[in-house]
Amino acid sequence: IKAVPPLREQQVIQEKLLADGFSATGESPPCEKSSIKDVVPARSTMDLVDADDPWDLPDLIDTGIKWSDLDTRGKILRVLTGIGKGILLLGFLYVFICSLDILSSAFQLVGGKAAGDIFQGNAVLANPVAGLVIGVLVTVLVQSSSTSSSIVVSMVSSGSTLTAVPIIMGANIGTSVTNTIVAMMQAGDRNEFRRAFAGATVHDFFNWLSVLILLPLEVATGVLYKFTQFLITSFNIQSGEDAPDLLNVITDPLTDSIIQLDKSVINDLATGDEGARNKSLIKFWCTVEKYKVLQNVSVESCVNYTACWEDGGKFWAEQNVTMTNNIERCSHIFAYTTLPDLAVGLILLAASLLLLCTCLILIVKLLNSMLKGQVAVVIKKVLNTDFPFPFGWVTGYIAIMVGAGMTFIVQSSSVFTSAITPLVGIGVISLERAYPLTLGSNIGTTTTSILAAMASPGDTLSDSLQIALCHFIFNIMGILIWYPIPFMRIPIRLARGLGNRTAKYRWFAILYLILCFLVLPLSVFGLSMAGWIVMVSVCVPIVVLIIFVIVVNVMQSRCPRFLPKVLRSWDFLPRPLHSLAPWDAVVTSMLGFCGNRCCCCCKCSNCCQRNDEEAVRKGSLEVYDNPAMSFDDDPKDTVTHF
């Protein structure tokens, strides 16, 4: 306890307790709920209660000298410093985007061939649930929904596009893992991490919820497949120019000097070319010449061959064979390496993550130093202010269009969402504004895919364009479900709850990432491989249990009187089943940290003092948490501190 309130203040607090119906010991009467915020003044001398909402955008206060108080030399120095910071910010942002590109290449080297192998099982892909989780896993492995879409285009043949629709839905989920990883880089500050992780995972929740609604609808009716097929057959679409490549023109000089990949190897594996299995994904020759020669090759039979004969018990025929003549080697770092793809991928993975983390920290520091005073006021007003009544609803849709346009420019939804995640963390963009920007990025990345599909050759134009249109309409339908009606913006509320949880237990962010993008897809994929009967018999009880817990949890916070006495709280369960505190003690003891609660052997007095204060500050989060599902150690802690 930092300070003991004076006698007069204790008397005032006791009178306040009695006036509100409390007993002298501080016990509340039945059927009433109160909070410490109602008892302790917000500016009391105890300084133990923080009534501020942690989701409020922080005030970026300028602590420097005012512009009017500067002399000529000081004004020139400030202008030059601002220009220098702006140049540094652009430079760090450039390296940040390049590190995302290298990260994608590293994931492809580590798991690209496995991704190609996954797509070979056409019988497995006929199961829509298996197709969905394959789309998630492959996109997580290659870190690019565009690459996953191109693999799907090369895999499907005429008439089999129906099996590709669930894969595209899964690719939409998998691409959101990048900005979730970026959000974890801001774990140093609790409130920044709360906002950044919520800003990243609102994308996850939108994608998962859209799939939960639209995948069963697609399986039952085939609405996406039929509608896009109608569009393809109704319009005489011809193959067009190549899609614009705006961002890569800027980033390729740096990324190509580090690594270049031959992505056709993954496509060849997906189409069943066994010869591609022994090829490396690393591109060693950048200039090659291909030509065809007539050779005698062994064939199974002489059917469909004009020049064919039998020799030595085998059939031989003349056939044109494509030969490759290597002319010029590539100039990237690994052009002469003898290391396997996995080793190169792991090296690039570690280097890109280190570079990504460093750039993100420097970007956040620069933004914190630049966005102060009037600059911060202007930026926050422009980004977060709604139009005046009655046109306030238009603001969100303009943000969707801005997100789509920016994603179209940078050619990657991962780059755009990863760029706004730190801005949400430091409080420049609110979660409510980041949500429509993220929805717009989902649309922007599909328009890029549509343009890329229209540049396909004539034999694959129809399939590739239909897949791109399925991706586009899937995101449009998801937006129509989860955005126009404010009550239906459930992803925002779920992201807030997850942000609060990860801010309190930061290790939970890593657990969420592993469970959501690895364990859950792998588990569902394994069950789908076992057949529908096994999958339904396992998944249905789990889904029913989850629905039951959600309903009881809502009733505990809203109308507990309608529940049996035993279900009015989860205290009848073992504590590890309804609280993260025991798990937190195990994790923090294993890692050697103080954790959210100081153990008896913890000697970090400052840590203990901060945690004591945070135990009382939980009152500011009561509006978001169900008291019956509280993850705190002991509700009496607050009274003790009081």
N, C-alpha and C positions, 0 to 999 in steps of 0.2 A: 504494500500500500504506500503510495507516494506521499500522501498527506492525510492528516486526521481533521475532519471538519470541526470548526469551532462550536462551542456549546449552543450559541444562538441559532446557527444553521441546523444543528441536530434537532432543536426544538421545532424549527419551521418545517423540517422534513417529517417529523413525527406528526405535527398538526396536519400536514398534507396527507399523510397515510390515513389518519383517522377520518379526515373529511371525505376521502375517497372510499370509505367503507372498510379499510384495513384494520386489523387488530394492532395492538401495541407492539406485537412481536413481528409484524410485517406480513402476516398471513392474510391472503385475500379470501373474501367470502366465496362460497360455492357458486358455480354457474357464471362467474365473472372472470375475465382475464385482463390482466394489466401488464404493463411493461415498466422496466426501470426508467425508461425515457419519460414516463408520466410522473415519476416521483422526483428524480434528481434534475435540477435545473441544468440546461444545456451548457451553461457557462459557470458551473460550480467550481469552487476552489479545489475540489478533489481532483478534477481534470482526468476522471477515469471513464467518462461516458462520451463517446463520439457519435452524435446523432446524424452525422452526414451520411448521405447515401453514397456507397462506394461506386455506384454506377454513374454518378454525376460527373460531367466532364470537368477536369481540374482547371483551375485558373492558372494560366501560364503567365506569371507575374514577371515584369521586367524590373530587375534589381539594379540595373546600370544607371548611368547618368542620363537625364533627359536630353533630348536633341537640342532644346532651346538653351540649355546650360553649357553646351559644348562651344569651344572656340573653333576657328576655321580649321586648324590643324586636327583637332579632335573629330570634326565632322568628316574631313577627308579620310582619316584613319578608319572611322566607322564604316564609311561607304566602301573603302577598299577591303575591309574585313568582311563585310557582307557579300561582296562579289567573290572574294576568295572562298568563303563558306559555300556559296552557291555552286561554284565550280567543283569544289570537293564533294558536295552532295551529288552532283551529276556523275562524277567519277566513281564514287562508291556505289551509286545505283547501277551504273554500267557493269561494274565488276560483280555486283549482286545478281544481276540478270544472267551474266555469263556463267556464274557459279551454279545457277539453277540449270542451265543448259548442260554443263559438265556433270552435274548430279544425275541428270536424266541419262547421259551417256554411260555413266558408271553403273547405274541400275540395269541398263540394257546389256552391258558386258557381263554383269553378275548373273542376271536371270533371263537374258533375252532368248537364249536357245531353249530354256525351259518353257518360256512363254510360247515359242513356236511349237514345241512338242504338245503343249496343252491343247492347242487348237486342232490337233490331228484327229482327236476322237470325235468323229461326226455323230456316232451313236450317243455319246455323252451330251453333246451340244443339243440334241433333240429334246433333252430335259430342260425346260426354261429356267428352273432354279439353278441347275448346274451351269447353264450359260451365264446367268447373272453373276454368280460368284467367280466364274472364270474371268469375266470382264473386270471384276474388282481386282482379282489377284494379278492379272496380266498388266493392268494399268498401274498398279502399285509397283510391279517389277520394272516396267519400262518408263514409268514416271511421265507418261504422255498419253492423253486420250486420243490425240491425233494419230500417234503411232499405232495404238490399239485399233482404231478405225481402219487404218490402211491395211493392217493385218487381216481384219475381218473382210475387207473388200477383196483382197487377194485370195481369201479362203473360200468365200461363197461362190457358188455357180448359179446359173439361171434357175430360178424356182426355189432356191434354198435360203433366200433372204429372210424368211420368217424366223429361222433359227438364230439369226444375227441380232434381232431386236433386243432380247434380254441381255446379250453381250454388250450392246451399246449402253443400256441402262447401267450395267455394272461398271463400264468405263467412266460413266458420269460420276459414280461414287468414288472410284479409285483416284481420280484426278484431284480430289480435294485433300489428299494426304499431304501434299507439298506445303500448303499454307498452315496446316496443323503442326508440321515440323518446325516451320518458321516461328510460329507463336511460342514454341517451347524455348526459343532463344531469349525470351523476355522474362524468364522465371526469376530473375534476380529481384525484381520489385513486385510485391504481392498484388497491388492494385493494377499495375500495368499488365501483369500476367493474367489477372482476372478478366480484364477487358480484351486483351489480345487473344486469349484462348477462346473466349466467347465469340469474338469476331471471326475467328477461323472455323470454329465448329458449327456456326450457324449454317455454313455451306454444307457440312456433313449432314446435319439434321434435315435440311431441305431435300437433299438427294435421297436419303434413306426413306423419309416419309413419302416422297413422290413415288418411289419404287414400291412401297407397301400398298399404295393405292392403285398405281397404274399397271404393275406387273400382273396381278390377278385379273384386272380388266382386259389386258392384252391377251392373256391365256384364254379367257372365256370368250372374247369377241373378235380378237385380232384387229382392233380398231386402227392401230398405228400402221400395221402392214397394209390393210385394205385401203386406207385413206391415201397413203403415200403411193401405192400402186395405181390408184385412180389418177393422182396428179401426174405420174410419170407417163401413163398411157394417154392422158388428155392433151398434153403439150408435146410438140415435136421439138425436143431439146437436142441440140447438136453440141458436139465437143467444142470447147472454147479455148481461150487462152489460159496460160498457167495462172494460178492464184497469186495475188500480190505477196511479195515476201519482204515486208517493210523492216521488221526488227532484225531479221537475220543478216540483212545487208550491213548492219552496224556491228553486230556481235560476232559474225563469222570470222573476221580476221583474227580475233583473239582465241575463240574456241577451236577453230581449225588448226591453229598453231599448237594446240595441246593434244587434241585427239580428233580423229575422224573415223566414222563407222560406216560399214557396208550393211545398210539395213535390209538389203535384198536377201541376206542370209536368213533372217527371221521369216520373211515372206516365203522363201523356198521351203523352209522347214514346215511352215503351216500348211503348205500345199502338198506335202509328202515327198519332197525331193530328198532322198537319202544321201545324195552326194554333198548336200549343204551341211551335213552333220560334222564333217571333217574340216570345214572352212572356218576361218577366224572372222569374227565381227569387226576386227580392226582393219581399216583400209590401208594397205601398204602401197598400192600403185594408184595414183590419182589420174594418170593419163594412160589409157589403154586403147587398143585397136581391136575390134572384133570383125571377123570375117568368116565366111562359110567355105568349107571344102567338102568334096565328095569322097566319102570313105566307105570301105566295106565293113559293115557292122553285123554282129550276130543278132538274129531275130528269132521269135518263137515259131513263126510260120511265114509262108510266102504270100499270105493274103494281103491285099492292098499294096503290093510291091510289084513294080513292072520288071525290074532287074533283080531276080532272086534265084538262088541255086542252093543245092545241098552238097556239103563237103565235110567228110569226116563225121557224119552223123549229126551235123548242125546245119541250120539254115542261115544263109548269108544273103545280105541285100545291100545295094548301094543307097546311101542316105547322106543328106547334107548335114554336116556337123559344124556347130559354131566353135570357132577357135579364138583364143584371146592372146593378143601380143602385148606384153607389158612394155611401155615406152618410158614413163617417167615416174619415179618414186614420189610419195608424199613427203612433205617437209615437217610434219608434226613431231612431237617429242617421241612418240612410240612407233615411229615408222620403221625402225630397225630393231625393235625389241624381239626377243625370243621368249618372253614370258607368256604364259597362257592367258586367255581372256579373263579368267577369274581373278588372277593376281593383279592384272592391270586395272580391272574394275574395282577391286578393294582399295588399291592405291588412290585411284581417282575419287572413290567414295569418301575416304577419310580426308583427302585434301579439299574436296568441294564443300564438305560439311564444315571444316575449319574455316574456309574462306567465307562461306555463307554466314556463319556465326559472327566472324570478325566484322564483315561489312554491315551486318544488321546492327551490331552494337554501335559502330561508328555512325551509321545513319541516324539511329535514335538519339545519340548524343548531339549530333549536329542539328537535328530538328528541334531538340529541346533548347538549344542555344539560339536558334534562329526564330522560332515561333514564340515570341514574347511581345508583351505590350500591345500596341495597336495592330501589329501584323497578326498576332494570334486572334485578336477580336474580329478582324476582317475575315480571316480564313474560316474561323469557326462559324461566323454568321453566314458566309456564303455556302458552306457545306451542310450546315445543320438547321438552318432556318427554313420554315415552310412558307409557302405563299400565303398572303392574307385570305381570310374567310371571304367567300366560300370556295376558294380554289386551293386550299391546303392539300387536298388529296392528289393534286397534279404533281406535287413535288416528288413523290416517290417514283412515279412513272418516268419523270425526267431523269431521276437518278438511274433507273433501269436502262434508259437509252444511253446515258453517259457511260455506264459500265459496259454496255455492248459495244459502243464506239471505241472506247479505250482498249478493250480486249481485241477488237478487230485490228487496231493499229499495232499492238505489241504481238499479235498472232498467238497468244497463249493465255488461257484463263488462269493457269497456275502462276504465271508471272504477275498478272494484275492483282489477283487476290493476295498473293504473297507480299506485294508492294503496299497494299492498304492495311494489312494486318498490323504492322508496327504503328501506323497512324492511329488505328483504333486503340492500341495499347497506351500510347502517350496522351490520348484524349483529344486529338484533333478531329476525329470522326466518331460520331456516336454509333452504337450498335444498331439503332433503328435506321440510321442512314447507310451503314455498311451492308445491311441486309438487301435492299434493292440494288445496290451496286454489284453485289455478288450474283444476284439473279440475272442482272444484265450481262455479267461476264459469261454466264452459262449460255446465253443467247449468242454473244459475240463469237465464242469459240465454235459454235455450230455453223454460223454464217461463213466462217473461214473454211470449214469442212465442205460446205456446199460449193464454194468457189473452187476448192481443190478437186472435188468430185467432177465438176463440169469440165475440168481439164483432162479427165481420164480418156484413154483411147476408146474407140467405139464399142469394142467387145465387152468392156466392163463399165461403160458409162451408166447404163440403166441401174445396175446393182449398186454401184458406189453412190450414185445420186439418191437412190431410195434409202440407203442406210443413213446418209447425211440428213435427209429430210426426216427420217424417224427420230434421229437425235434432236433435231430442231423442234419438232412438234411435241416430243416428250417434255422438253424444258418449258415450252409454251403452256402445255396443259398443267405442269407442276406449278407454274406461276399463277395461273388462273385459280388453282385450288388454294394455295397457301399465301397469297398476297392481297387480293382486292378487298376482302373482308377483314377488318382489323382483328376480329376475334379469332380468325383462322391463322394468324401469324404465329403459330405454335413454335416454329423453329427458334424464334427470338426468346421465348420463355424457357425452352429447353436449354438453349445456349447459355442463358443467364444462370440457370441452376447448375450446369456443369462448370461454368466459370467460377461460381462461388465454391464449389466443391474442390476444384483444382487449386484455387487460391489458398485454401486452407490446408489441403494435403497435396503438395505439388507432385509427389511421386505418382499420384493418380492419373496425371496427364500421360505418362509413359504407359501405364496400364491400359488406359483408354485407347491409345494408339495401337497397341499390340492386339488388344481384344477386338477392336472395331475393324481393323484392316488386315488382320492375319488369322487370329484364332477363330473368329466367327465365320469368315468365308470358308476357311479350311474345314471347319466342322460341318457346315451345311453342305459343302461339296462332297465330303465323305459320306454323309447320310444320303445325299441324292444318288451317289454311286451304288448304294445298297438297294435302291429301289424305292418306289413311292410308298409301299406299305411300311417299310422301316422308317422312312422319313416322317410320314404322318404320325405313326405311333409314338415317335420320340418328340416331334416338334409340337404337336397339338397340346399335350399336357403342359409343356413349358410355356406356350402362349397363354393357355388358360390361367396358369399360376401368375404370370406377369400381369394379365388383366385384373385378376383378383387383387393383387397387391396394389395396383394403381387405384382401383376403386376404393379399397379400404383406406388407403393413404389420403385420398381426397375427402372421404367421409370423416376421417379423424380430424382434419383441419377445418371442415365446414360444418358438419352436423354429427358430432360424435354421439349424441343422445340416441340415435337410431341404431347404433352398433351394440352388440353384446359387450358386457363389461370387459371381457378378456381381450377383445379386439380394439379397445379404445387406445391402446398403446401397444408397441411391439416389445414391451419389457418381458413378456413371457418367453420370448425366444432367447437363446444364448446370445450374449452380447456381441460376439464377432459376426452374427448373422444380421444385426440391425445397426451396427455402428462401425465406422472406419477407424475409431480411436485405437482399439487393440491392434489392428493391422498397422496403424501408423507407428505405434510403439515398437513393433517388430522391425518394420522397415528402417526407421530412424536409428534404432539400436544397431542394426546390421551395418548401416552406412556410417555410424559414428556421429550423427548429428543430434542436436538438442531436440529437434522436432517441435510440434506445436505445444507439447507439455514438457516441462523439465522433469526428468527423473531425479530420484534422490541423490544419485551420484553425479549429477550434472553440475559442473562448477562454473558454467557460463552465467554469471549473475545478470548480465545485460539481457541475455536471451530470455532468462526466466522473467525479468521485469517486463519485457515486451510481451511475452505470452500472457502474463497476468492481465495486462491492459487489454489484449485482444480478447480475452475471455469475457470481459465486460462489454467490449464493443459489439459483441454478437447481437446485441439488441437492435443494431442498425440493420441487421440482415433478417430479422424476424418476419418481415413481410414476404420474403422469398422462400423460407424454409418451413416445413411442417414441424411443429414442436414435437409431435409424436414420433417423428423420424429423426430427431436431433442426434447429431453425431458428436456432441460434446461429452466430456467425461462425466460430469456431475452437475445437474442444474443448480445445486446448492453453492457452486463456486461463485456465482454472481453475487449471492447474498453475503457470502463470506467477504468478498472484496468490498462490497458496499459497507 
